[in-house]
Amino acid sequence: HLHTHSHYSLLDGLSKVPQLVTSAKELGMDAVALTDHGVLYGSVEFYKTARKAGIKPILGVETYVAPRDRFSKEANERYYHLILLAENMAGWHNLIKLVSKAHLEGFYYRPRVDKDLLHEHHEGLIALSACLGGEIAQCLLAGRFEDAKAKALEYQKIFGAGNYFLEIQKHPHVPDSEKIEPLLIRLSAETGIPLVATQDSH
């Protein structure tokens, strides 16, 4: 899976790193990502454990994107989720920079980045549109398909063609997830942005 949380996603994830890697191996997976909420706390443990088990570790984060800019701190401001995966060493360095600046400059209830930071530190990163908390999903749930299309193309421009994907997940017990599934398929068809199957594992 490419959207996976561990107990380092505080108060939100249950999986321990050793069990996560063991499960991936038992299921015949040759790679697995770690994308904890806003932090890279588990990266070293995950990297070492996965390598030892013969599993390719994909280092990532589920970051929080401020709707305007990371310095704006108004009470009614929400944030959007976005998955970032390091493709290479440049991507790893950029993940560190983004997470650090999210805490030092953008922290407001959550460590937040903004699109200016994503433009500045996109090299070596692959981005996924994330779960129902992502900006694309929120537009689709609000019935704003054209806005979702514009936002998706904006993210593709930031990360480059081939480095941005629309996440599609199967969560039958979550009605909103089922509701937007056909809309994500349509969005992919109309924009050419590829789909990637993930599971928001906690």
C-alpha positions as a LaTeX table, in Angstrom:
\begin{tabular}{lrrr}
\hline
Residue & $x$ (\AA) & $y$ (\AA) & $z$ (\AA) \\
\hline
His1 & 0.00 & 0.00 & 0.00 \\
Leu2 & 1.07 & 3.57 & $-0.70$ \\
His3 & $-1.12$ & 5.27 & 1.93 \\
Thr4 & $-0.21$ & 3.67 & 5.24 \\
His5 & $-0.20$ & 4.96 & 8.80 \\
Ser6 & 1.65 & 3.59 & 11.81 \\
His7 & 1.42 & 4.36 & 15.51 \\
Tyr8 & 3.61 & 7.37 & 14.71 \\
Ser9 & 0.39 & 8.98 & 13.41 \\
Leu10 & $-0.40$ & 9.94 & 16.98 \\
Leu11 & $-3.94$ & 9.13 & 18.19 \\
Asp12 & $-4.77$ & 7.95 & 14.69 \\
Gly13 & $-2.63$ & 4.96 & 13.67 \\
Leu14 & $-2.46$ & 1.55 & 15.31 \\
Ser15 & 0.04 & $-0.43$ & 13.20 \\
Lys16 & 3.50 & $-0.95$ & 14.67 \\
Val17 & 6.35 & $-0.83$ & 12.15 \\
Pro18 & 7.64 & $-4.42$ & 12.66 \\
Gln19 & 4.14 & $-5.92$ & 12.31 \\
Leu20 & 3.41 & $-3.69$ & 9.31 \\
Val21 & 6.51 & $-4.94$ & 7.49 \\
Thr22 & 5.85 & $-8.56$ & 8.48 \\
Ser23 & 2.27 & $-8.34$ & 7.18 \\
Ala24 & 3.46 & $-6.86$ & 3.87 \\
Lys25 & 5.93 & $-9.71$ & 3.46 \\
Glu26 & 3.34 & $-12.37$ & 4.34 \\
Leu27 & 0.97 & $-10.89$ & 1.74 \\
Gly28 & 3.67 & $-11.17$ & $-0.94$ \\
Met29 & 4.23 & $-7.43$ & $-1.31$ \\
Asp30 & 7.70 & $-6.37$ & $-2.42$ \\
Ala31 & 7.29 & $-2.75$ & $-1.32$ \\
Val32 & 5.27 & $-0.69$ & 1.14 \\
Ala33 & 5.05 & 3.02 & 1.95 \\
Leu34 & 4.87 & 4.78 & 5.31 \\
Thr35 & 2.83 & 8.01 & 5.18 \\
Asp36 & 2.19 & 9.17 & 8.71 \\
His37 & 0.25 & 12.35 & 9.39 \\
Gly38 & 2.51 & 15.39 & 9.13 \\
Val39 & 5.62 & 13.70 & 10.52 \\
Leu40 & 8.57 & 11.50 & 9.61 \\
Tyr41 & 9.07 & 10.07 & 13.12 \\
Gly42 & 8.91 & 6.44 & 11.99 \\
Ser43 & 11.08 & 6.73 & 8.87 \\
Val44 & 14.38 & 5.40 & 10.23 \\
Glu45 & 12.81 & 2.45 & 12.04 \\
Phe46 & 10.66 & 1.70 & 9.00 \\
Tyr47 & 13.54 & 1.93 & 6.53 \\
Lys48 & 15.83 & $-0.35$ & 8.54 \\
Thr49 & 13.09 & $-2.89$ & 9.33 \\
Ala50 & 11.86 & $-3.09$ & 5.73 \\
Arg51 & 15.34 & $-3.42$ & 4.25 \\
Lys52 & 16.18 & $-6.20$ & 6.69 \\
Ala53 & 13.02 & $-8.06$ & 5.64 \\
Gly54 & 13.74 & $-7.66$ & 1.93 \\
Ile55 & 10.88 & $-5.20$ & 1.43 \\
Lys56 & 11.42 & $-1.95$ & $-0.48$ \\
Pro57 & 10.63 & 0.94 & 1.93 \\
Ile58 & 8.93 & 3.95 & 0.36 \\
Leu59 & 9.34 & 6.97 & 2.62 \\
Gly60 & 6.52 & 9.46 & 2.64 \\
Val61 & 4.17 & 11.66 & 4.60 \\
Glu62 & 0.50 & 12.62 & 4.56 \\
Thr63 & 0.96 & 16.34 & 4.72 \\
Tyr64 & $-1.57$ & 19.05 & 5.50 \\
Val65 & $-1.98$ & 21.76 & 2.84 \\
Ala66 & $-3.24$ & 25.17 & 3.97 \\
Pro67 & $-6.09$ & 26.45 & 1.75 \\
Arg68 & $-4.39$ & 29.81 & 1.24 \\
Asp69 & $-0.91$ & 30.07 & 2.74 \\
Arg70 & 0.85 & 28.50 & 5.70 \\
Phe71 & 1.10 & 31.80 & 7.58 \\
Ser72 & $-2.67$ & 32.44 & 7.60 \\
Lys73 & $-4.23$ & 31.36 & 10.91 \\
Glu74 & $-7.91$ & 32.18 & 10.88 \\
Ala75 & $-10.25$ & 30.19 & 13.11 \\
Asn76 & $-12.44$ & 28.85 & 10.30 \\
Glu77 & $-9.57$ & 27.70 & 8.08 \\
Arg78 & $-9.37$ & 24.01 & 7.35 \\
Tyr79 & $-6.61$ & 22.09 & 5.63 \\
Tyr80 & $-6.38$ & 19.42 & 2.96 \\
His81 & $-4.52$ & 16.12 & 2.98 \\
Leu82 & $-1.89$ & 15.29 & 0.36 \\
Ile83 & 0.33 & 12.20 & 0.12 \\
Leu84 & 3.99 & 12.80 & $-0.74$ \\
Leu85 & 6.37 & 9.94 & $-1.53$ \\
Ala86 & 10.14 & 10.24 & $-1.91$ \\
Glu87 & 11.27 & 8.89 & $-5.28$ \\
Asn88 & 14.99 & 9.42 & $-4.63$ \\
Met89 & 17.44 & 11.18 & $-2.29$ \\
Ala90 & 16.43 & 14.62 & $-3.56$ \\
Gly91 & 12.84 & 13.75 & $-2.69$ \\
Trp92 & 13.84 & 12.61 & 0.79 \\
His93 & 15.67 & 15.88 & 1.41 \\
Asn94 & 12.64 & 17.81 & 0.19 \\
Leu95 & 10.33 & 15.81 & 2.47 \\
Ile96 & 12.51 & 16.81 & 5.43 \\
Lys97 & 12.41 & 20.47 & 4.39 \\
Leu98 & 8.64 & 20.45 & 3.90 \\
Val99 & 7.89 & 18.75 & 7.22 \\
Ser100 & 10.30 & 21.07 & 9.06 \\
Lys101 & 8.80 & 24.23 & 7.56 \\
Ala102 & 5.28 & 22.90 & 8.16 \\
His103 & 6.07 & 22.75 & 11.89 \\
Leu104 & 8.15 & 25.93 & 12.17 \\
Glu105 & 6.18 & 28.23 & 9.85 \\
Gly106 & 2.79 & 26.71 & 9.15 \\
Phe107 & 1.70 & 25.12 & 12.41 \\
Tyr108 & $-1.94$ & 25.88 & 13.24 \\
Tyr109 & $-3.57$ & 22.89 & 14.94 \\
Arg110 & $-1.62$ & 20.82 & 12.37 \\
Pro111 & 1.78 & 21.26 & 10.70 \\
Arg112 & 0.79 & 22.81 & 7.34 \\
Val113 & 2.54 & 23.46 & 4.06 \\
Asp114 & 1.18 & 25.58 & 1.23 \\
Lys115 & 1.44 & 25.44 & $-2.54$ \\
Asp116 & 4.35 & 27.90 & $-2.59$ \\
Leu117 & 6.36 & 25.44 & $-0.49$ \\
Leu118 & 5.29 & 22.55 & $-2.72$ \\
His119 & 6.50 & 24.49 & $-5.78$ \\
Glu120 & 9.82 & 25.17 & $-4.04$ \\
His121 & 10.42 & 21.60 & $-2.81$ \\
His122 & 8.72 & 19.30 & $-5.35$ \\
Glu123 & 11.83 & 17.74 & $-6.90$ \\
Gly124 & 12.07 & 13.99 & $-6.38$ \\
Leu125 & 8.54 & 13.72 & $-4.97$ \\
Ile126 & 5.52 & 11.80 & $-6.19$ \\
Ala127 & 2.19 & 13.19 & $-4.97$ \\
Leu128 & $-1.14$ & 11.40 & $-4.52$ \\
Ser129 & $-4.47$ & 13.19 & $-4.11$ \\
Ala130 & $-5.07$ & 11.52 & $-0.72$ \\
Cys131 & $-8.27$ & 10.39 & 0.97 \\
Leu132 & $-11.61$ & 12.11 & 1.56 \\
Gly133 & $-9.64$ & 14.84 & 3.33 \\
Gly134 & $-7.84$ & 15.74 & 0.10 \\
Glu135 & $-8.65$ & 18.89 & $-1.84$ \\
Ile136 & $-9.87$ & 16.96 & $-4.90$ \\
Ala137 & $-12.19$ & 14.75 & $-2.86$ \\
Gln138 & $-13.59$ & 17.75 & $-0.99$ \\
Cys139 & $-14.44$ & 19.49 & $-4.28$ \\
Leu140 & $-16.13$ & 16.34 & $-5.60$ \\
Leu141 & $-18.14$ & 15.86 & $-2.40$ \\
Ala142 & $-19.33$ & 19.47 & $-2.67$ \\
Gly143 & $-20.51$ & 18.86 & $-6.25$ \\
Arg144 & $-17.80$ & 21.08 & $-7.75$ \\
Phe145 & $-16.44$ & 18.80 & $-10.49$ \\
Glu146 & $-14.87$ & 21.60 & $-12.57$ \\
Asp147 & $-13.09$ & 22.95 & $-9.48$ \\
Ala148 & $-11.78$ & 19.44 & $-8.78$ \\
Lys149 & $-10.48$ & 19.27 & $-12.35$ \\
Ala150 & $-8.75$ & 22.66 & $-12.05$ \\
Lys151 & $-7.16$ & 21.71 & $-8.72$ \\
Ala152 & $-5.98$ & 18.35 & $-10.05$ \\
Leu153 & $-4.33$ & 20.03 & $-13.03$ \\
Glu154 & $-2.75$ & 22.58 & $-10.69$ \\
Tyr155 & $-1.17$ & 19.80 & $-8.61$ \\
Gln156 & 0.00 & 18.05 & $-11.78$ \\
Lys157 & 1.68 & 21.29 & $-12.85$ \\
Ile158 & 3.44 & 21.58 & $-9.48$ \\
Phe159 & 4.83 & 18.04 & $-9.47$ \\
Gly160 & 5.06 & 17.42 & $-13.21$ \\
Ala161 & 3.34 & 14.93 & $-15.51$ \\
Gly162 & 3.88 & 11.40 & $-14.25$ \\
Asn163 & 4.47 & 12.57 & $-10.68$ \\
Tyr164 & 0.89 & 13.26 & $-9.61$ \\
Phe165 & $-1.83$ & 10.60 & $-9.27$ \\
Leu166 & $-5.49$ & 10.51 & $-8.28$ \\
Glu167 & $-6.02$ & 8.07 & $-5.40$ \\
Ile168 & $-8.90$ & 5.68 & $-5.65$ \\
Gln169 & $-9.80$ & 3.67 & $-2.56$ \\
Lys170 & $-12.30$ & 0.95 & $-1.76$ \\
His171 & $-13.98$ & 1.59 & 1.58 \\
Pro172 & $-17.52$ & 0.10 & 1.28 \\
His173 & $-18.33$ & 1.12 & 4.87 \\
Val174 & $-17.65$ & 4.81 & 4.06 \\
Pro175 & $-20.52$ & 6.12 & 1.88 \\
Asp176 & $-18.66$ & 9.26 & 0.75 \\
Ser177 & $-15.78$ & 7.13 & $-0.53$ \\
Glu178 & $-18.19$ & 5.10 & $-2.66$ \\
Lys179 & $-19.89$ & 8.30 & $-3.84$ \\
Ile180 & $-16.79$ & 9.87 & $-5.35$ \\
Glu181 & $-15.32$ & 6.70 & $-6.88$ \\
Pro182 & $-17.04$ & 7.13 & $-10.30$ \\
Leu183 & $-16.23$ & 10.85 & $-10.21$ \\
Leu184 & $-12.52$ & 10.12 & $-9.73$ \\
Ile185 & $-12.62$ & 7.71 & $-12.67$ \\
Arg186 & $-14.29$ & 10.40 & $-14.81$ \\
Leu187 & $-11.77$ & 13.00 & $-13.60$ \\
Ser188 & $-8.88$ & 10.75 & $-14.59$ \\
Ala189 & $-10.40$ & 10.16 & $-18.03$ \\
Glu190 & $-10.95$ & 13.88 & $-18.65$ \\
Thr191 & $-7.55$ & 15.08 & $-17.41$ \\
Gly192 & $-5.29$ & 12.17 & $-18.32$ \\
Ile193 & $-4.04$ & 12.09 & $-14.73$ \\
Pro194 & $-3.59$ & 8.41 & $-13.85$ \\
Leu195 & $-5.40$ & 6.63 & $-11.04$ \\
Val196 & $-3.55$ & 4.73 & $-8.32$ \\
Ala197 & $-5.25$ & 2.18 & $-6.09$ \\
Thr198 & $-4.48$ & 2.75 & $-2.40$ \\
Gln199 & $-5.98$ & 1.82 & 0.94 \\
Asp200 & $-6.08$ & 4.39 & 3.72 \\
Ser201 & $-4.60$ & 1.96 & 6.22 \\
His202 & $-4.55$ & 2.87 & 9.90 \\
\hline
\end{tabular}
